[in-house]
Amino acid sequence: MSETWMGLIIGGSALSIALLMMIGHYRRERRRARLLRHLNRHEWWHQTRGRM
């Protein structure tokens, strides 16, 4: 029975680590998409004209 519990503990910790890594990856991708979306916010002619 001790080996069964050891397997469950190791498997559960591996799954929890994988879950935390998946959540971090998802958050990074959402942040990256948001930053890329805001990068194209201004039209190109605002950047090409000089200031007066």
C-alpha distance matrix in Angstrom:
0.0 3.8 5.4 5.1 6.5 8.7 10.0 10.8 12.5 14.4 15.4 16.5 18.5 20.1 21.1 22.6 24.5 25.8 26.9 28.7 30.4 31.5 33.0 34.9 36.2 37.4 39.2 40.9 42.1 43.4 45.2 46.7 48.0 49.5 51.2 52.6 53.9 55.7 57.1 59.3 60.6 64.1 66.6 67.8 71.3 70.3 69.2 72.1 74.9 76.1 76.5 80.0
3.8 0.0 3.8 5.4 5.2 6.2 8.7 9.9 10.6 12.3 14.1 15.3 16.6 18.3 19.9 21.1 22.6 24.3 25.6 27.1 28.7 30.2 31.6 33.2 34.7 36.1 37.7 39.2 40.7 42.2 43.7 45.1 46.7 48.2 49.6 51.2 52.6 54.3 55.5 58.0 59.2 62.7 65.2 66.3 69.9 68.8 67.5 70.4 73.2 74.2 74.6 78.1
5.4 3.8 0.0 3.8 5.5 5.0 6.1 8.6 9.8 10.5 12.0 14.0 15.3 16.4 18.1 19.8 21.1 22.4 24.1 25.7 27.0 28.3 30.2 31.7 32.8 34.4 36.2 37.6 38.9 40.6 42.2 43.3 44.9 46.6 48.0 49.3 50.9 52.7 53.8 56.1 57.6 61.0 63.4 64.4 68.0 67.1 65.7 68.5 71.4 72.5 73.0 76.6
5.1 5.4 3.8 0.0 3.8 5.4 5.2 6.2 8.7 10.0 10.5 12.1 14.2 15.3 16.3 18.2 20.0 21.0 22.2 24.3 25.8 26.7 28.4 30.3 31.5 32.7 34.6 36.2 37.3 38.8 40.6 41.9 43.2 44.9 46.6 47.8 49.2 51.1 52.4 54.6 55.9 59.4 61.8 62.9 66.6 65.7 64.5 67.4 70.2 71.4 71.9 75.5
6.5 5.2 5.5 3.8 0.0 3.8 5.4 5.0 6.1 8.6 9.7 10.3 12.1 14.1 15.1 16.2 18.2 19.8 20.7 22.4 24.2 25.4 26.7 28.6 30.1 31.3 32.9 34.6 36.0 37.3 38.9 40.5 41.9 43.3 45.0 46.5 47.8 49.5 50.9 53.2 54.4 57.9 60.4 61.7 65.2 64.1 62.9 65.9 68.7 69.8 70.1 73.6
8.7 6.2 5.0 5.4 3.8 0.0 3.8 5.4 5.2 6.1 8.5 9.8 10.7 12.2 14.2 15.3 16.6 18.3 19.9 21.2 22.6 24.2 25.8 27.2 28.7 30.3 31.8 33.2 34.7 36.3 37.8 39.1 40.7 42.3 43.7 45.1 46.7 48.4 49.5 52.0 53.3 56.7 59.2 60.3 63.8 62.7 61.4 64.3 67.1 68.1 68.5 72.1
10.0 8.7 6.1 5.2 5.4 3.8 0.0 3.8 5.5 5.2 5.9 8.3 9.9 10.5 12.1 14.1 15.3 16.3 18.1 19.9 21.1 22.3 24.2 25.8 26.8 28.3 30.3 31.6 32.8 34.5 36.2 37.3 38.8 40.6 42.1 43.3 44.8 46.7 47.8 50.1 51.6 55.0 57.4 58.4 62.0 61.1 59.8 62.6 65.5 66.7 67.3 70.9
10.8 9.9 8.6 6.2 5.0 5.4 3.8 0.0 3.8 5.5 5.1 5.8 8.4 9.8 10.4 12.0 14.1 15.1 16.1 18.2 19.8 20.7 22.3 24.2 25.5 26.6 28.4 30.2 31.4 32.7 34.5 35.9 37.2 38.8 40.5 41.9 43.1 45.0 46.4 48.6 49.8 53.4 55.8 57.0 60.6 59.6 58.5 61.4 64.2 65.5 65.9 69.4
12.5 10.6 9.8 8.7 6.1 5.2 5.5 3.8 0.0 3.8 5.5 5.1 6.1 8.5 9.9 10.5 12.2 14.1 15.2 16.5 18.3 19.8 21.1 22.6 24.3 25.7 27.1 28.7 30.3 31.6 33.1 34.6 36.2 37.6 39.1 40.7 42.1 43.7 45.0 47.5 48.6 52.1 54.7 55.9 59.4 58.2 57.0 60.0 62.7 63.8 64.1 67.6
14.4 12.3 10.5 10.0 8.6 6.1 5.2 5.5 3.8 0.0 3.8 5.5 5.2 6.1 8.6 10.0 10.6 12.3 14.2 15.5 16.6 18.3 20.1 21.3 22.6 24.4 26.0 27.2 28.7 30.5 31.9 33.0 34.8 36.4 37.7 39.1 40.8 42.4 43.5 45.9 47.4 50.7 53.2 54.2 57.8 56.7 55.3 58.2 61.0 62.1 62.6 66.2
15.4 14.1 12.0 10.5 9.7 8.5 5.9 5.1 5.5 3.8 0.0 3.8 5.5 5.1 6.2 8.6 9.9 10.5 12.2 14.3 15.4 16.4 18.4 20.1 21.0 22.4 24.5 25.8 27.0 28.6 30.4 31.5 32.9 34.7 36.3 37.4 38.9 40.9 42.0 44.2 45.7 49.1 51.5 52.5 56.2 55.3 54.0 56.9 59.8 61.0 61.6 65.2
16.5 15.3 14.0 12.1 10.3 9.8 8.3 5.8 5.1 5.5 3.8 0.0 3.8 5.4 5.1 6.1 8.6 9.8 10.4 12.3 14.2 15.2 16.5 18.5 19.9 21.0 22.7 24.4 25.8 27.0 28.7 30.3 31.6 33.1 34.7 36.2 37.5 39.2 40.6 42.9 44.1 47.6 50.1 51.4 54.9 53.9 52.8 55.8 58.5 59.7 60.1 63.6
18.5 16.6 15.3 14.2 12.1 10.7 9.9 8.4 6.1 5.2 5.5 3.8 0.0 3.8 5.4 5.0 6.1 8.5 9.7 10.6 12.3 14.1 15.3 16.6 18.4 19.9 21.2 22.7 24.4 25.9 27.2 28.6 30.4 31.8 33.1 34.7 36.3 37.8 39.0 41.5 42.8 46.2 48.8 49.9 53.4 52.2 50.9 54.0 56.7 57.7 58.0 61.6
20.1 18.3 16.4 15.3 14.1 12.2 10.5 9.8 8.5 6.1 5.1 5.4 3.8 0.0 3.8 5.5 5.2 6.2 8.6 10.0 10.6 12.3 14.3 15.5 16.5 18.4 20.2 21.2 22.6 24.5 25.9 27.0 28.7 30.5 31.7 33.0 34.7 36.5 37.5 39.9 41.4 44.7 47.2 48.1 51.7 50.7 49.3 52.2 55.1 56.2 56.8 60.4
21.1 19.9 18.1 16.3 15.1 14.2 12.1 10.4 9.9 8.6 6.2 5.1 5.4 3.8 0.0 3.8 5.5 5.0 6.1 8.7 9.8 10.4 12.3 14.3 15.2 16.3 18.4 20.0 21.0 22.5 24.4 25.6 26.9 28.6 30.3 31.5 32.9 34.8 36.1 38.2 39.6 43.1 45.5 46.7 50.2 49.3 48.2 51.1 53.9 55.3 55.8 59.4
22.6 21.1 19.8 18.2 16.2 15.3 14.1 12.0 10.5 10.0 8.6 6.1 5.0 5.5 3.8 0.0 3.8 5.4 5.0 6.2 8.6 9.8 10.6 12.4 14.2 15.3 16.7 18.5 20.1 21.2 22.7 24.4 25.9 27.2 28.8 30.4 31.7 33.3 34.7 37.1 38.2 41.7 44.3 45.6 49.1 47.9 46.8 49.9 52.5 53.7 54.0 57.5
24.5 22.6 21.1 20.0 18.2 16.6 15.3 14.1 12.2 10.6 9.9 8.6 6.1 5.2 5.5 3.8 0.0 3.8 5.4 5.1 6.2 8.6 10.0 10.7 12.4 14.3 15.5 16.7 18.5 20.2 21.3 22.6 24.5 26.0 27.1 28.7 30.4 31.9 33.0 35.6 36.9 40.2 42.8 43.8 47.4 46.2 44.9 47.9 50.6 51.6 52.1 55.6
25.8 24.3 22.4 21.0 19.8 18.3 16.3 15.1 14.1 12.3 10.5 9.8 8.5 6.2 5.0 5.4 3.8 0.0 3.8 5.5 5.1 6.1 8.7 9.9 10.5 12.3 14.3 15.4 16.5 18.4 20.0 21.0 22.5 24.4 25.8 26.9 28.6 30.5 31.5 33.8 35.3 38.7 41.1 42.1 45.7 44.8 43.5 46.4 49.2 50.5 51.1 54.7
26.9 25.6 24.1 22.2 20.7 19.9 18.1 16.1 15.2 14.2 12.2 10.4 9.7 8.6 6.1 5.0 5.4 3.8 0.0 3.8 5.4 5.1 6.2 8.7 9.9 10.6 12.4 14.3 15.4 16.6 18.5 20.0 21.2 22.7 24.4 25.9 27.1 28.9 30.3 32.5 33.7 37.2 39.7 41.0 44.5 43.5 42.5 45.6 48.3 49.6 50.1 53.6
28.7 27.1 25.7 24.3 22.4 21.2 19.9 18.2 16.5 15.5 14.3 12.3 10.6 10.0 8.7 6.2 5.1 5.5 3.8 0.0 3.8 5.4 5.1 6.3 8.7 9.9 10.7 12.4 14.4 15.5 16.6 18.4 20.1 21.3 22.7 24.5 25.9 27.3 28.6 31.2 32.3 35.7 38.4 39.6 43.1 41.8 40.7 43.8 46.4 47.5 47.8 51.3
30.4 28.7 27.0 25.8 24.2 22.6 21.1 19.8 18.3 16.6 15.4 14.2 12.3 10.6 9.8 8.6 6.2 5.1 5.4 3.8 0.0 3.8 5.5 5.1 6.2 8.6 10.0 10.6 12.4 14.3 15.4 16.4 18.4 20.1 21.1 22.5 24.4 25.9 26.9 29.4 30.9 34.2 36.7 37.7 41.2 40.1 38.8 41.7 44.5 45.7 46.2 49.8
31.5 30.2 28.3 26.7 25.4 24.2 22.3 20.7 19.8 18.3 16.4 15.2 14.1 12.3 10.4 9.8 8.6 6.1 5.1 5.4 3.8 0.0 3.8 5.4 5.1 6.2 8.7 9.9 10.6 12.3 14.3 15.3 16.6 18.4 20.0 21.1 22.6 24.5 25.7 27.9 29.3 32.8 35.1 36.3 39.9 39.0 37.9 40.8 43.6 45.1 45.7 49.3
33.0 31.6 30.2 28.4 26.7 25.8 24.2 22.3 21.1 20.1 18.4 16.5 15.3 14.3 12.3 10.6 10.0 8.7 6.2 5.1 5.5 3.8 0.0 3.8 5.5 5.1 6.2 8.7 10.0 10.6 12.3 14.2 15.5 16.6 18.4 20.1 21.2 22.8 24.4 26.6 27.6 31.2 33.8 35.2 38.6 37.5 36.6 39.8 42.3 43.7 44.0 47.5
34.9 33.2 31.7 30.3 28.6 27.2 25.8 24.2 22.6 21.3 20.1 18.5 16.6 15.5 14.3 12.4 10.7 9.9 8.7 6.3 5.1 5.4 3.8 0.0 3.8 5.5 5.2 6.2 8.7 10.0 10.6 12.2 14.3 15.4 16.5 18.4 20.0 21.3 22.5 25.1 26.3 29.6 32.3 33.4 36.9 35.6 34.4 37.6 40.2 41.3 41.7 45.2
36.2 34.7 32.8 31.5 30.1 28.7 26.8 25.5 24.3 22.6 21.0 19.9 18.4 16.5 15.2 14.2 12.4 10.5 9.9 8.7 6.2 5.1 5.5 3.8 0.0 3.8 5.5 5.1 6.2 8.7 9.9 10.5 12.3 14.3 15.3 16.5 18.3 20.1 21.0 23.3 24.9 28.3 30.6 31.6 35.2 34.3 33.0 35.9 38.7 40.1 40.8 44.4
37.4 36.1 34.4 32.7 31.3 30.3 28.3 26.6 25.7 24.4 22.4 21.0 19.9 18.4 16.3 15.3 14.3 12.3 10.6 9.9 8.6 6.2 5.1 5.5 3.8 0.0 3.8 5.5 5.2 6.2 8.6 9.9 10.6 12.4 14.3 15.4 16.5 18.6 20.0 22.0 23.3 26.8 29.2 30.6 34.1 33.2 32.3 35.3 38.0 39.6 40.2 43.7
39.2 37.7 36.2 34.6 32.9 31.8 30.3 28.4 27.1 26.0 24.5 22.7 21.2 20.2 18.4 16.7 15.5 14.3 12.4 10.7 10.0 8.7 6.2 5.2 5.5 3.8 0.0 3.8 5.5 5.1 6.1 8.5 9.9 10.6 12.3 14.3 15.3 16.6 18.3 20.7 21.6 25.1 27.8 29.3 32.6 31.3 30.5 33.7 36.2 37.6 37.9 41.3
40.9 39.2 37.6 36.2 34.6 33.2 31.6 30.2 28.7 27.2 25.8 24.4 22.7 21.2 20.0 18.5 16.7 15.4 14.3 12.4 10.6 9.9 8.7 6.2 5.1 5.5 3.8 0.0 3.8 5.5 5.1 6.1 8.6 9.9 10.5 12.2 14.1 15.4 16.3 19.0 20.4 23.6 26.2 27.3 30.7 29.6 28.3 31.4 34.1 35.3 35.9 39.4
42.1 40.7 38.9 37.3 36.0 34.7 32.8 31.4 30.3 28.7 27.0 25.8 24.4 22.6 21.0 20.1 18.5 16.5 15.4 14.4 12.4 10.6 10.0 8.7 6.2 5.2 5.5 3.8 0.0 3.8 5.4 5.0 6.1 8.6 9.9 10.5 12.2 14.3 15.2 17.3 18.9 22.3 24.6 25.7 29.2 28.5 27.4 30.3 33.1 34.7 35.5 39.1
43.4 42.2 40.6 38.8 37.3 36.3 34.5 32.7 31.6 30.5 28.6 27.0 25.9 24.5 22.5 21.2 20.2 18.4 16.6 15.5 14.3 12.3 10.6 10.0 8.7 6.2 5.1 5.5 3.8 0.0 3.8 5.5 5.2 6.2 8.7 10.0 10.5 12.4 14.2 16.2 17.1 20.7 23.2 24.8 28.2 27.2 26.6 29.8 32.3 34.0 34.5 37.9
45.2 43.7 42.2 40.6 38.9 37.8 36.2 34.5 33.1 31.9 30.4 28.7 27.2 25.9 24.4 22.7 21.3 20.0 18.5 16.6 15.4 14.3 12.3 10.6 9.9 8.6 6.1 5.1 5.4 3.8 0.0 3.8 5.5 5.1 6.2 8.6 9.8 10.7 12.2 14.9 15.7 19.0 21.8 23.3 26.6 25.2 24.4 27.7 30.1 31.5 31.8 35.3
46.7 45.1 43.3 41.9 40.5 39.1 37.3 35.9 34.6 33.0 31.5 30.3 28.6 27.0 25.6 24.4 22.6 21.0 20.0 18.4 16.4 15.3 14.2 12.2 10.5 9.9 8.5 6.1 5.0 5.5 3.8 0.0 3.8 5.4 5.1 6.2 8.6 10.0 10.5 13.0 14.7 17.9 20.3 21.3 24.8 23.8 22.6 25.6 28.3 29.8 30.6 34.2
48.0 46.7 44.9 43.2 41.9 40.7 38.8 37.2 36.2 34.8 32.9 31.6 30.4 28.7 26.9 25.9 24.5 22.5 21.2 20.1 18.4 16.6 15.5 14.3 12.3 10.6 9.9 8.6 6.1 5.2 5.5 3.8 0.0 3.8 5.5 5.1 6.1 8.7 9.8 11.4 13.0 16.5 18.6 20.0 23.5 22.8 22.1 25.0 27.7 29.6 30.5 34.0
49.5 48.2 46.6 44.9 43.3 42.3 40.6 38.8 37.6 36.4 34.7 33.1 31.8 30.5 28.6 27.2 26.0 24.4 22.7 21.3 20.1 18.4 16.6 15.4 14.3 12.4 10.6 9.9 8.6 6.2 5.1 5.4 3.8 0.0 3.8 5.5 5.0 6.3 8.6 10.5 11.0 14.6 17.3 19.1 22.4 21.2 20.8 24.1 26.4 28.1 28.5 31.9
51.2 49.6 48.0 46.6 45.0 43.7 42.1 40.5 39.1 37.7 36.3 34.7 33.1 31.7 30.3 28.8 27.1 25.8 24.4 22.7 21.1 20.0 18.4 16.5 15.3 14.3 12.3 10.5 9.9 8.7 6.2 5.1 5.5 3.8 0.0 3.8 5.4 5.2 6.1 9.1 10.1 13.2 16.0 17.3 20.5 19.1 18.3 21.5 23.9 25.4 25.9 29.4
52.6 51.2 49.3 47.8 46.5 45.1 43.3 41.9 40.7 39.1 37.4 36.2 34.7 33.0 31.5 30.4 28.7 26.9 25.9 24.5 22.5 21.1 20.1 18.4 16.5 15.4 14.3 12.2 10.5 10.0 8.6 6.2 5.1 5.5 3.8 0.0 3.8 5.5 5.0 6.9 9.2 12.1 14.2 15.2 18.7 18.0 17.1 20.0 22.7 24.6 25.6 29.2
53.9 52.6 50.9 49.2 47.8 46.7 44.8 43.1 42.1 40.8 38.9 37.5 36.3 34.7 32.9 31.7 30.4 28.6 27.1 25.9 24.4 22.6 21.2 20.0 18.3 16.5 15.3 14.1 12.2 10.5 9.8 8.6 6.1 5.0 5.4 3.8 0.0 3.8 5.5 5.9 7.0 10.6 12.7 14.5 17.9 17.2 17.0 20.0 22.4 24.6 25.4 28.7
55.7 54.3 52.7 51.1 49.5 48.4 46.7 45.0 43.7 42.4 40.9 39.2 37.8 36.5 34.8 33.3 31.9 30.5 28.9 27.3 25.9 24.5 22.8 21.3 20.1 18.6 16.6 15.4 14.3 12.4 10.7 10.0 8.7 6.3 5.2 5.5 3.8 0.0 3.8 5.4 5.1 8.4 11.4 13.4 16.4 14.9 14.9 18.2 20.3 22.1 22.5 25.8
57.1 55.5 53.8 52.4 50.9 49.5 47.8 46.4 45.0 43.5 42.0 40.6 39.0 37.5 36.1 34.7 33.0 31.5 30.3 28.6 26.9 25.7 24.4 22.5 21.0 20.0 18.3 16.3 15.2 14.2 12.2 10.5 9.8 8.6 6.1 5.0 5.5 3.8 0.0 3.8 5.6 7.7 10.2 11.2 14.4 13.3 12.4 15.6 18.1 19.8 20.7 24.2
59.3 58.0 56.1 54.6 53.2 52.0 50.1 48.6 47.5 45.9 44.2 42.9 41.5 39.9 38.2 37.1 35.6 33.8 32.5 31.2 29.4 27.9 26.6 25.1 23.3 22.0 20.7 19.0 17.3 16.2 14.9 13.0 11.4 10.5 9.1 6.9 5.9 5.4 3.8 0.0 3.8 5.8 7.3 8.7 12.1 11.7 11.4 14.2 16.7 19.1 20.3 23.6
60.6 59.2 57.6 55.9 54.4 53.3 51.6 49.8 48.6 47.4 45.7 44.1 42.8 41.4 39.6 38.2 36.9 35.3 33.7 32.3 30.9 29.3 27.6 26.3 24.9 23.3 21.6 20.4 18.9 17.1 15.7 14.7 13.0 11.0 10.1 9.2 7.0 5.1 5.6 3.8 0.0 3.8 6.6 9.3 11.9 10.7 11.5 14.6 16.4 18.7 19.2 22.3
64.1 62.7 61.0 59.4 57.9 56.7 55.0 53.4 52.1 50.7 49.1 47.6 46.2 44.7 43.1 41.7 40.2 38.7 37.2 35.7 34.2 32.8 31.2 29.6 28.3 26.8 25.1 23.6 22.3 20.7 19.0 17.9 16.5 14.6 13.2 12.1 10.6 8.4 7.7 5.8 3.8 0.0 3.7 6.4 8.4 6.9 8.1 11.2 12.6 15.0 15.7 18.7
66.6 65.2 63.4 61.8 60.4 59.2 57.4 55.8 54.7 53.2 51.5 50.1 48.8 47.2 45.5 44.3 42.8 41.1 39.7 38.4 36.7 35.1 33.8 32.3 30.6 29.2 27.8 26.2 24.6 23.2 21.8 20.3 18.6 17.3 16.0 14.2 12.7 11.4 10.2 7.3 6.6 3.7 0.0 3.8 5.6 5.9 7.5 9.6 11.2 14.2 15.5 18.3
67.8 66.3 64.4 62.9 61.7 60.3 58.4 57.0 55.9 54.2 52.5 51.4 49.9 48.1 46.7 45.6 43.8 42.1 41.0 39.6 37.7 36.3 35.2 33.4 31.6 30.6 29.3 27.3 25.7 24.8 23.3 21.3 20.0 19.1 17.3 15.2 14.5 13.4 11.2 8.7 9.3 6.4 3.8 0.0 3.8 5.5 5.6 6.6 9.1 12.4 14.4 17.4
71.3 69.9 68.0 66.6 65.2 63.8 62.0 60.6 59.4 57.8 56.2 54.9 53.4 51.7 50.2 49.1 47.4 45.7 44.5 43.1 41.2 39.9 38.6 36.9 35.2 34.1 32.6 30.7 29.2 28.2 26.6 24.8 23.5 22.4 20.5 18.7 17.9 16.4 14.4 12.1 11.9 8.4 5.6 3.8 0.0 3.8 5.3 5.1 6.3 9.9 11.9 14.4
70.3 68.8 67.1 65.7 64.1 62.7 61.1 59.6 58.2 56.7 55.3 53.9 52.2 50.7 49.3 47.9 46.2 44.8 43.5 41.8 40.1 39.0 37.5 35.6 34.3 33.2 31.3 29.6 28.5 27.2 25.2 23.8 22.8 21.2 19.1 18.0 17.2 14.9 13.3 11.7 10.7 6.9 5.9 5.5 3.8 0.0 3.8 5.8 5.9 8.6 9.7 12.5
69.2 67.5 65.7 64.5 62.9 61.4 59.8 58.5 57.0 55.3 54.0 52.8 50.9 49.3 48.2 46.8 44.9 43.5 42.5 40.7 38.8 37.9 36.6 34.4 33.0 32.3 30.5 28.3 27.4 26.6 24.4 22.6 22.1 20.8 18.3 17.1 17.0 14.9 12.4 11.4 11.5 8.1 7.5 5.6 5.3 3.8 0.0 3.8 5.7 7.8 9.6 13.0
72.1 70.4 68.5 67.4 65.9 64.3 62.6 61.4 60.0 58.2 56.9 55.8 54.0 52.2 51.1 49.9 47.9 46.4 45.6 43.8 41.7 40.8 39.8 37.6 35.9 35.3 33.7 31.4 30.3 29.8 27.7 25.6 25.0 24.1 21.5 20.0 20.0 18.2 15.6 14.2 14.6 11.2 9.6 6.6 5.1 5.8 3.8 0.0 3.8 6.5 9.6 12.5
74.9 73.2 71.4 70.2 68.7 67.1 65.5 64.2 62.7 61.0 59.8 58.5 56.7 55.1 53.9 52.5 50.6 49.2 48.3 46.4 44.5 43.6 42.3 40.2 38.7 38.0 36.2 34.1 33.1 32.3 30.1 28.3 27.7 26.4 23.9 22.7 22.4 20.3 18.1 16.7 16.4 12.6 11.2 9.1 6.3 5.9 5.7 3.8 0.0 3.8 6.6 9.0
76.1 74.2 72.5 71.4 69.8 68.1 66.7 65.5 63.8 62.1 61.0 59.7 57.7 56.2 55.3 53.7 51.6 50.5 49.6 47.5 45.7 45.1 43.7 41.3 40.1 39.6 37.6 35.3 34.7 34.0 31.5 29.8 29.6 28.1 25.4 24.6 24.6 22.1 19.8 19.1 18.7 15.0 14.2 12.4 9.9 8.6 7.8 6.5 3.8 0.0 3.8 6.4
76.5 74.6 73.0 71.9 70.1 68.5 67.3 65.9 64.1 62.6 61.6 60.1 58.0 56.8 55.8 54.0 52.1 51.1 50.1 47.8 46.2 45.7 44.0 41.7 40.8 40.2 37.9 35.9 35.5 34.5 31.8 30.6 30.5 28.5 25.9 25.6 25.4 22.5 20.7 20.3 19.2 15.7 15.5 14.4 11.9 9.7 9.6 9.6 6.6 3.8 0.0 3.8
80.0 78.1 76.6 75.5 73.6 72.1 70.9 69.4 67.6 66.2 65.2 63.6 61.6 60.4 59.4 57.5 55.6 54.7 53.6 51.3 49.8 49.3 47.5 45.2 44.4 43.7 41.3 39.4 39.1 37.9 35.3 34.2 34.0 31.9 29.4 29.2 28.7 25.8 24.2 23.6 22.3 18.7 18.3 17.4 14.4 12.5 13.0 12.5 9.0 6.4 3.8 0.0
